[in-house]
Amino acid sequence: IENVRLFNELKESLEQQTATSDVLGVIASSPTDVQPVLDVVAENAARLCDALDALVYRVVGNGLRVVAKYGSIPPPKESLPVSRGMPTGRAVVDRKTIHIHDVAAEIQTEFQESKAIQQITGTRTILATPLLREGVAIGAISIRRTEVRPFTDKQIQLLKTFADQAVIAIENVRLFTELQEKNSALSAAHSQITETLEQQTATSEILRVRASSPTD
């Protein structure tokens, strides 16, 4: 029994390390495109946390838009409101992980705004954690089950790790894009300075020739 327990723990640890390695590999190979990273994050989050699906959201305007998904439960067709009346919205507003053992049991008291989605998807247990960048929630990851089966502490911590990796990828792309824009601006400024210097040099040469040849 002890051997089996140790073997299962070792297998689980290796799977988590492999998943982390996969995400970091995609981050390194996609410095300008965050989508492949978010897709891998969603897949690994659903698979390793034993959930039916995983959804990655980004804050866009006043709503939450799905930017990556994995699993069989249909995602929301429209942006979700950033509201405490929805599990994922509450994770963003409160900037902390929200774990609901049975959404159906709390639908009338805590999460009335998610009633329509819950009835369509049949979601019962949901775990949502925010994507935090310097304390600001820029999105969230949620995983769902259609049965009442709460997630374990290890799975909760694992989802937080995937959220951190998603933020790293988003931040890398943002910084890389800003660097490219600054380089383009510097190149444009350098070209403009070079052109101005050439014009000034040409003007100086003409004035010098005029001064040295007043009669020709």
N, C-alpha and C positions, 0 to 999 in steps of 0.2 A: 504493500500500500504506500509506503514511504517512497519507494523507488518510482512508482507511478506519479505521485505528487510532484516529486522533484523533476521528473521528465516533463510533465505538463508545464511546470513553471519555466523550465529551460526553453521549451518550445515556444511558449508565449513571449518570453523575453527576446528570443531570436526573431520572432515575427515582428515585434515592435521595433527592434533595431533595423531590420530589413526595410520596414515601412519608412522609418526616419531617413535611412540611407537613400531610398527611392525618391523621397520628396526633395532632399538636399541635392541629389543628382539632377533632378528636373530644374530646380532653382538655378544651378550652375550653368545648365545648358540653355536656359531661356531667360537671359537677362533683360530682354525687351518685351516678353510676352508672359503675362501672369496666368493666362488661361490653362495651359498644360499643368501648372503647379496646382491650381485650385481643383482641377479634375482629379489629380492623383490624391490630393488631400481628402476630397469627398469619398473617393473609393476606399481608401485605407481607413477612414473614420468609420464608415459603415461596416466594413469587413471585420476590423479588429475589435470594434465595440459591440459586435453581434447585433447590429441594428438592421432593420429592413431597408432603410435609406439614410442618406445624409444630404443636407442642403447647405450650400455656402451662400450667404447673402452679403451684399454691399449696400451701404447707405447711399442712396441716390436722391438728392433733394429731401423731401419729407417722408420718403418711403424706403422700404427694404426690398431690393430686387434680387432674385435668384440669379447667381452668376455661374454656379456649378452644381451638379446633382449626380447622385448615384443611387440606384435602387428602384424598387417597383412601385412605390407610392407616388401618385402624380403630384408634381409641385404646384404651387399657386400659379394661376394664370396671370395674375396682376401683382403689382407691388403691394407689399403689406405695409400697413401704417406702423410707424415707430411709436408703439403704444404699449402700456403696461397691461392692456386687455388681451394681449397675445403673448404666448410664451417667448417667442424669439424677440418680439418687440420689447418685452420686459427685460430680457438679458441685455439689450442695447441700452435701454433707458437707465437701468440700475447698474450697468457696467459690471455685472457679476453672473456667474453660472446659475441657471434656473433648471431645477430637476423636478418634474411633475410626475408622480407615480401613476396617476390616473386623471387624465384631462377631463374625461366625461364626468367624473365626480365633482369637479370644480368648475364646470363650464358655466353654471348659472351664477356663481359667486365671484370667481376670480377672472375668468377668461371668456366673458360673453362675446367679445368681438371675434373669437376664433370658433364660434359655434358652427358656422356654415362649413368651414374647412374640415372641422373634426367629423361632421356628419358625412361628408363626401369621402374622406380618406379612412375613417375608422380608427384614427390614431388614439391610443390610450396612454402609453408612456412616452414622454418626450424629454430630451436633454438638450439645452441650448446654452452656448457659451459665447461671449462677445469677442470680437477681434479688436484688441486694444492697441492703439498706437499713441504712446506718450500720454496714456490715461484717457484718450478719446476713443470712443467706440466707432469704428469705421465699417462695421459689419458684424456678422455672427455666423456660427455653425450650429445646425441643429440636427439631431439624429432621432429617429422615431421607431416605435414598435406598435403593432396593432393589438397587442395583448398587454395586460397589466403585469409588467415584469421590470421593476426598477433596475437601473444601471448600477454596477458596482463602483466602489471608490476608485479602483484601478481604471475602469473605463471612463469615469469622470475626469481623472487626471490625464488620461490619454487624449481625450478630446481637447482639453486645454493645451496640450502639447501641439496638437494639429492646428489649433487656432493660432498659436505663436508662430508656427511655420508658415501659415498663410499670410500673417502680417509681415513676416520677413520677406516673403516673395513680393507682396504688394509694395513694400517700402523699397526693395531693390529696384523694381521696375520704375517706380517714381523717381528715385535718385538717378538712375541711369538715363531716364528721359530728360530730366533737368540738366544733367551733364551734357547730353547731346545738344540741347537747346542753347546752353551757354557756349559750347564750342562753336556752334553755328553763328551765334551772335558775335563772338570774338573773331571768327573768320571774316564775317561781313565787315566788322569794324576795321580789321587789318587791311582788307581790300580797299575800303574807303580811304584810309590813311595813305596807303600806297598810291592810289589814284591822285589824291590831293598833292602829295609830294612831287609826283611826276608833272602835274600841271604847274606847280610852283617852280620847279626846275626849268621847265620849258619857257615859262614867262621870264625867269631870270636870265636865261641864255639869250632870249630875244632882246631884252633891255641892254644886256652887255654888248651885243653886236651893234645895236643902235648907237650906244655911247661911243663905241670905237670906230664907227663908220658913219660920221654925220653927213658926208657928201656922197655916199654910195648906197 
